[in-house]
Amino acid sequence: MSLPIFIEECPELTGISAVQVFSAYQHLPWAMLLDTCNNQLSDGRYDIIVHSPIAKLVVKSKKLVESAIHDWTSLLETESDTVDQCPFERLEQIHSKFKLMVSATDSSPLPFLCGALGYFNYDLNVQLDGIQDNNAEQYSSPDLAVGIYDQSLIFDNRTNKVYRCYIDAKRAEQLKRPNLGEHRNSDASNSEKFRQLSHWLANQTESEYRKKLQKIDNYLHSGDCYQINFAQRFEASYQGSEWQAYRLLRNVNKAPFSSFIRLENSCILSVSPERFLQVKTGMVETKPIKGTRKRAQNSEDDKKLSEELLNSEKDRAENLMIVDLLRNDLSKHCEPHSVVVPALFKLESYPAVHHMVSTILGKLKATSSPIQLLKGAFPGGSITGAPKHRAMQIIQELEPDKRSIYCGSIGYIGIRDDMDTSICIRTVLAENNRLYCWAGGGIVLDSDIDSEYQESLDKVAKILPVLEQTMHIDDLPQDSIMKATVTVKSQHEVDKPTA
């Protein structure tokens, strides 16, 4: 007999935002927040909070480790060895078993309810696509961390109602503590205030970056690829509350696919504007971003920049290449002739940049699943290039450091086979008192090296300066954050001896 999912409204949380409520849980390992920032560009209606999973899947150094709490160990039972199994296939097995054990009503419009939620690092392409990587491990955080959650808090930004979804009433009651009401006016937690301790360092000089772009241009001219996404990494030291740092970033960026994830030894702070894959009642949607212009303070100049982006033949061609790639990725798991492009080259504007965004839709095959779709399209084509496999090989050759969560994905696969995932751009990894943030862009034949280098900085113009200001300012008013500038040097420049 399957277990029912209970959905109850929480009137005691009326008027309290998901961010305020999550402040009560943010210190817990495996506490996760999916935060739309009430941004309407991507139907930012629902925010989701989970913590205390009943099972965990972790991939580190290509090895899969899984665990479950006592009452749910049967989820992991299998006759075969799972250590070297494809993590997506193993997740499919566990999630399918969870669905058989739980009964979900289809009458509620709420997303997720219960199921799998977590992240997938870009570097999983070593296992999925056979990309050669002999570099040593650089980060403490796993390449995959997904929890199976038997309960959630869902915030409806349209109705301002909050819902608690759960399976076990006794366990749900135990996990309600601490008292959420006391966090109504809480800014974050009582932990040590976040402070960045050093300026940002790039992992390559501007000269080195330009040389890499020239190599990419040679690959493009030789016919290896049509487009290659290339990125640089920025690093700084910090102390204090990662949750406070996230709140600074989300308040400035207000990105529709923001999220905060805390594990035992690392945190992910994402303010991504980009959807990867959504599945809702069997319909698939992906919204690749390709084409970027910085924002201007003057409204007239800002409008000119947005019009320049929309009329740019280079950016339209770059966007179209990725649309074609993703149409192909979706078609493998969608019904024949169901994949369509209802919106091409649309403008979406964020605090730091204007983006060109397209929308691709399809109908999922009855013989496929959201997890199989995710595996087949991962990592997203908008952050690799085309053709995807060769582009990833060149990225592996030219980028000096692993990408980790950058260009990976965060999201959920719910009990009713609903799914929503992001592309992890505008994302910070915090671990071992170090911050890591990446930025890059798609390079095509007519890319301008000067413009591409500057674009990589524009994309983090509302991330690096916001955090770096904490080196100098105790209280951060919004107007000062918006006007901040950032100091970025490469490690080579810092280590260079002075005369």
N, C-alpha and C positions, 0 to 999 in steps of 0.2 A: 504493500500500500504506500503510495507516494505522500510526501509531506506537503501540506498547503503553505502558500506564502500569504502572510497577512499584511495588509496595507491599511495603516491608520493615520489619520490626520493628527498633527501635533499643534494644537492651538496655543500651547505654552511657548512655542517658538515663533509665533506670529510677530513680525516686525524685527526679527533678528536675522541677519544675513548669514549665508553659508560661511563666509570668511570669519565672522564673529563666532559662530558655533565651532568651527574647526579649530579655533584657538584653544579650545578645551582638550583637543585630541592631537594637536600637531606634534607633540613631543613623543608620541607613541611610535615605535618601529612598525612599519607597514600601515601607517595612517596615510590616506591619499585623498586629495581634493581635486575634482574636475570642476573648473571655475570658468564660466562663460563671461564673467564680468558684465553680465546683462547686455552684451554687445549683440545688436540685431543683425549684423552683417551675415552671420551664419546661424540664424535662428537661435540666438543665445537665450533659450528659455529656462533650461534646467541646469542646476548645479548639483553635484553628487559628492557625498562624503562616505567613505568607508574606513574601517579600522578593524583590527583583531580578526584576520582571516581564519577560516577553518582549515585551509590547506595552502601551501606555498610551493611554487616552482621557481627555481633559481638556476641560471646557467652561468658558470664561471670557468674560464679556461677550457671551454668546449665540453665541460662536464655538467650533467644535469643532476641537481640535488632537489629532492622533494620531501615534504613533511606534512603531517596533518595532526589536528588535535584528536584526542582519544575517541570521541564519538563519531569521527568521520574518517578513520583510517581505512575503511573499506573503499574509499575513493581511489586509493593508490594501489589497491591490490591488482596484480598482473602476473601472468605466468612467464613473461619474458623480462630480460634485463633492460632497464630503461636508461642506464648511465650514458650510453652513446646514442640514444635515440634522438631523432629530430625533435627539437623542443616544441615546434608547432604541432607535430603529430601527437606527441605526448599530451599537450594541452587539450587537443581535440578529444583524446580518450577520456581524460579526467572530466572535462566539461560535459561530454556526452553522458557519462555515468551520473554526474550531478543532476543533469536534466531528467534522467530516469527516476531519480530519488525524490524529486521535487515537482510539485504540480503548480503551474502558474496560470492565472486567469488572463485571458486576452482582452478583457473589457477595459482595463486601465490604460490610459494613454501615457503613463509615466514610462521613462526609459529605464533600462537596466534591471531594477528591482533587486536581483541577486545574480551572482555569476562570477566571471573572471574579470579582473581589473588590474592593470599594471603597465609595465613598459617593456619595449623591445629595442635594444641598441642597434645602431647601424652596423656594428661589427659582427652581427650575426650572419652577415653575407659570407663570411668565411665558411660557415657550415652550410648555408643554404645554396650558395652559388659557386662554391669551390674557389673563392678568391684566395690566392696565396698570401699568407701573412706570417712571417717568421719573427716579427718584432716581439720584444718582451712585453708582458702585461704592464700597463702604465697606471691603471686606476684600480681602486679598491672596490668600486661598485660592480655588481654583476652585469653581464651582457643581457640578461633577461631576468625580470622579477615580476611575477604575476601571482596574485592571491586569488583564491576562491573565497568569495565573501557570501555569508549567509544572511546578511542584513545590510541596509543602507539608509541614509537620510537623503531625501530628494527635495530640492527647493525649486518651486515653480515661480519664476520671476514674473510671469504674466499675472498670476492670481495672488501672489505673495503668500501662498500656502506651503506648508512643509509636511512631508509625509515620511513616516517610518515604515520600512518594509523589512519583514523578518520571517524566519521559519520557526524558531524555538523561542517561545514567549519568555521562559525563565532565563535563557541566555541573553535575550534582548534586554530584559529588565536589569540584569547584572551589568551590562555594558552601557547603560544610560549614564552612569556616573563618570565624571563629576557633574555637579549641578550646572546645567547649561545656562540657566538664567543669569548667573553671576557674570557671564561673559558678554552681556548685552552691550556694555560700554567699554569693554576691554579692547585695547589696541592690538595686543598680541599675547604674549605670555610674560611671566615674571622672570624669564631667563635673561642672561646677559645681553645687553644691547649690541646689535650688529655693528661692526666697524671693519671697513677694509683697511688693511695695514700696509699695503704697498701699491704702487702704480701698476697698471696693467702692462704685461710684457707679451709681445707677439712672438710666435714660434718661428718667425722668419723676418728678415729685414724687408723693407720695401723693394730693395734691389733684387733680393732673392725671389720675392713674390713675382716681380715682373719677369724674371728669367723663367720661372715656372710657367707663366702665362705664354711666353714665347714657345716653350716646348709643347704646350697644348696646341698652340696655333700650328706648329709643325705636324702634330698628329692629325689635326683637322684637315690640313692640306693634303696629307698622304692618304686620306680616306678611311682612317681608323674609326672615326666617329663623326657625327653631325654636331654634337654638343657635349661638353664635359663640364660638370659642376666642380669648381675648385674652391677650397676654403682655407682660411688661416685660423689659428687658435690663439686666444688671449688668456693670460693666467695672472692671478694675483693672490696674495695671502689675506686672511681675514680671521676674525674672532667673533664669538657671540652668536645670536639667534638667526639661523637661516630663514625661519618663518618671518621675522621682521624684514629681512632682505627681500623676500618674496612679496610682501605687502607693499614695499616701496615700488617694486617693479610693476606689479599688477595695477596699482593706482595710477601710474603714469601711462602704461601701455594699453590697458583695457582691451586685451586681445581675447577673441572668442574661444580660443582653445588653450587657455591658461591652465596650469595645474601645478600642484605641489605634492611631492612624494618624499616621504622619509623612510629610509631603511635603517638597519642597525648602525652602519658606518658611513652613510652618505645621504645627501638630499638632492633632489632635482627641482629646480625652479624654472618653470617654462611659461613664457608669455607668447606662445605661438599664435599667429593669425591663420594658420593653414590646416584645413581638413585633409586627411588622407583618405580613409574609406568609411563610409557610413552604410549600414544595412538597416532598413526599416520596413517591416511588413514585406520582406522579400525584394525590395527595390534597393539598388546600389547607387551611391553617389560618391564621386570624388571631385575635389576642387583644386587643381594644381595652380600654384602661383609661379608665374614667370614674367618678368618685367618689373622694374623698380625705378622710382624717382624719389629723391629726398623731398621733404616738406619745406616750404618757405613760410616765414612768419607773416609776410605781406600776402594778403588774400589774392591780390591780382597776380603776383608772381607764382603763388601756389597753384592757381588755376592754370597758368601757362605750363607749369611743369606737368600737371596731370594730363593736359591736352597733348603735350609733347610725347608722353608715354603712350597714350592711346593711338597716336598717329605714327608711331615709330615702326617702320617696316622691319627693322632688326628685332625689336622686342616681340612683335606679332609673329614673326617667323620662329623665334625661340619658343614662344608659348605654344605654337601649333605643333612643333616637333614633339613636345611632351604630351600634348593632347593625343596625338597619334599613338605614342608609346603606351599611354594609359588605356586608350581604347582597346589596344591589343591585349594588355594585361587583363582587363575586365572581360573581354570576349571569351577568354578561356573558361570562365566560371559563370557566364551569363547566357541566357537563352539566345539562340541565333536571331540576329537582326534586331535585338532589343537595345543594343548600345547606341545611344544618341548623344548629341552635344547641344543642349538647349540654350546655352549661354557661352559665347566665345568673346574673349578680349574685353571683359567687363572691368570697370574701375572699382577698387576698394581702397579706401584711404584710412590710414592709421596715424597715430601721433608722430611717428618718425618718418614714415615713407608712404608713397602711393604704390599700389600693386596692381598688376594686370592679372585677372583671375578668370579661368574658364570652368565650366561645369559639365561633367560627363555623367550620364545616367545609364543604368542597365537593370535587367531583371535577373536575379540570381537563379541558377538552375536548381531544380528540385534535387538533383543528385550531388550538388555541391553544398558548402557550408560557409558561414562567415570566416571561420578560421582558415579554411582552405583558400578562400579568396585572399585573405591577408597574407598567407604564406606565399601565394603565387605572385603577388604584386610587391612584396617587400624586398628591399627598401624602395620607397616611393620614387618613381621616375623623375619627378620634378627636382630631386636633389642628387641625382646620379648623372644623367645625360643619356644620350642615345647614339648607337645601341647600348642598352643598359650594361651588359656584361663587360664589354670592352671598356666602357667609360669607367666602371668600377675598378678595373685593372689599372687604368692610368691614374685614377685617384690614389690607389694604393701605392703606386710607384712614386708619385710626386708630393703627396702630403706627408710631412715629417712625423706626424703624430696620429694615433688612433682617433676616430671620431667619437667613440663612446655613444652617449645619448644623442649627440647632435645628428640630425637627419634620421634618427630612429623614430619611434612612434610611442605615444601614450594613449590609452583608451580602455574601453570595456567591450566584452562580449557577454550579453545578458542571457538570462535563462530562457527567453523567448526567441533566441537567435537574432536579437537586435545588436548592432555593433556601431560604435563611433570611435574613431581614432584620429589623432593629429599627426602632422609632420613636425618633428621637434627642431624647428628653427627658433631663433631668439630664446635660447635655452641655456641655463647655467647649471653645471654640476658642481656641487660643494662637498668636499671630502678632505679629511686630514688637514683642515684649516687652509685649504687651497680652493680657489674658484677657477673654473674653466668655462670659457665661453667661445663660441665659434661663429664665423660669418664668412660667406662666400657668394658665389653666383655662377650662373651658367655661361660658359664661354662658347661662342660660335665664330664662324669665319670672319665676320665683319665686326667683331668686338674690338673696342678701343681699350688698350691696356691701362691708360690713365683713368678712364671712366670706371673700369672694372675694379681697380684697386680702391677708388674712392667709394664705390657702391658697397664694398664689403664693410667699410667703416660706417657708412650711412645706416646700414641695417641694424647696427648695435648702438645707434646714437641715443637711444632712450634706455639703454641697459648699462653699458660701461660707465658713463658719466654719473648716472644715478647712484650706483654703488660706490664709485670712487669718491663722491662728495662726502661720504661718511668718514673719510679720513680727516676731514677738517671741520665739519659742522655737527653739532650735537642734535639740534632740532632742524628738520628739513622741510621748510615750507615748499608748497608745490611750485610756486613761481621760480624759486631758485633751482629746483631740480630740472625744470624744463629748459633753463638757460645754461645748464652745466656743460662744461667741455671736459675732455678726457685726455690724460697723458698716456700715450701708447708708445712703447719702445720695444725693440726686439731683444731677446736674450743676448744676442751677439753684441748689440750696441751697449748694453749694460756692462757686459764683461770686458769691453774694449778698454785697454789701459789708457789713462790720460797722460798727456805730455808733461 
